[in-house]
């Protein structure tokens, strides 16, 4: 350590692409993702502690891409050196500086700073966020595809011990195709709560047809997640009244400003908090708005490895009060390039064994 340097002073930042193949295309209403095109960042401190972060950009939120996240983080590597990792929140805000399309890059850098500081101090990330708990119950997702695919997926999910199933809706064939798939899932997993996720891909007419079809078949979802476009707040409010089922905002709530608007308009019962949307600092602000407005909380993510998913699990378990969790995407990856991280037993996610930081390290030389 250099004379006069703080143990948590950043001495080096490294950035590299993190490309991960999926077992099969991950289909949602906006199309199918063939692979995860993410970014890995590491931060080394003056005392030798190293922390890791992952960016998983999703253009639907803010136009951010892997190339953009790489560029942002490589630029940040220069000015972050010499800063105190304990100042992670200010650094994340400076990286974004009011610009759109940097949310996952901010999340990756904030994560690496927090992880390095946590490893240096011997403090686990779940305790940093408050230590309210160490366990969550996650769903598992049935992606878009045929009814036969949905039936097979539901059978597998039930066999693995998951107690909530998320079904992607917004199929090209409209409400009838979605209903066939939902009925296939319900038939293989009777009594298991269903979250129906539209990824902002349905219109008002299609949403009404799907609600009517579900009622006719006696299916009452546990949650409707962002069926309508993110800016159709009046439609979202009408859908809450029409269906009578709880509704979560996802694509529509990236920032605290979004959260305040949704709460004021009465357009959502639940906020799906994703750290990749605008970084960890902003996610904390969204949680604060939700709690003040009496709105429920869900923790989710993009197509992420166990690294980013573990950070989200630490965030939600540590803060407490998250009723829903959607932290299953590592199960869709063909390989796991990391060691450590959350433990999964059926749908039960546990982070209590993590002793410092988020506990995830790359296998081999990824950076």
C-alpha positions, 0 to 999 in steps of 0.5 A: 500500500502506498504511503498515506493511501486508504485501504479502500482506495482504488488502485486498478479497474479492469473491464472485459466482455462477458459473453455467455451462451444460453441453453436455449433462446430466452423468448419474451414478447419483444423477441428471443435472446440467444446469448448473454452479452454482458460486461465484467469489471474488477476493482482492486484496492490499495490493500489488495482486495479485489471486487467484481461486478457485472453489467447486463444491459437490456436496450428496452429500458434505456437503449444500453448495449454491451458496446456502450457499457464497455465504453462507459466502464473503460472511460470510468476506469481512468477517473475512478483510480484513486477514489475511495470505494466507500464512496460507491454511491457518489461514483455511480451517480457521477458515472451516469451524470444524468445520461441515459443508457448507463444503468447496467454500467453503473450497477457493475461499477457500484457492485465491484466497489461494494464487493471490494470494500466488503472483502476488505472489511470482512462484511457480507453484502447482505449485511451491508444492505441491512441484514434483515434476512438471508433467504428469498423464494424465487420463481422460475420462468417459462419462456415463449414457445409452443404449448408443448414447450410450456408443458414440458417446462412446467413439469421440469420446474415443478419437479425441481421444487419451485413453488411459483412459476413465471410465464412469459406472455405476448406471443405472436398468436395473441391471446389465444396462443397465450391462453393455450400456453398458460393452460398447459402450465396450469395443467402440469402445475395445478395450484402453483401461483402464476406470474404472467409477464408481458414485457410491455408487449401487449396492447389494451385490446389484447390484454382485455382478451387475455383477462377474459380468457383467463376468467373463463378458464378459472385461472387467477394469476398471482401477479400481472407483470408489465403487460402494457407499454411503459408509458401507458399509465392510464391503460395500466390503471384501467387494467388493474380495475378490469382484472382485479389482480395485482399488477407489477411495473417493470419496464415502467419503473427504472428510476425514483421519478418513474416510481413516484409517477406510477404511485401518483397515478395508481398504476401499479401494486408492485415495483419490480426492482432491477439493479441493472436499470439505473444502478444500485443507488437509484434502486435504493431510492425506488425501494424508498418510494415504494415503501412510502407509497405502500407499494409491494416489492419484487426483485428481478434481473435481466439475463445475468450470471450468478454474480449479478443475481447474488448481488440482487439476492443480497440487496433484497434479503438484506433490505427485507420486505420483498414479496416476489423474487425472480432470480432464475436466469443463471439456470438458463446459462449453458455454463457458469463462469464463476464460483461461489454466490447464492445457494439454490434449493428448489426455489429457496435462495440463500445468501447467509453463507457468504462471509465477505462481499458477494462471495463470487469469483471468476473461474480462470482468467476472465479479466 
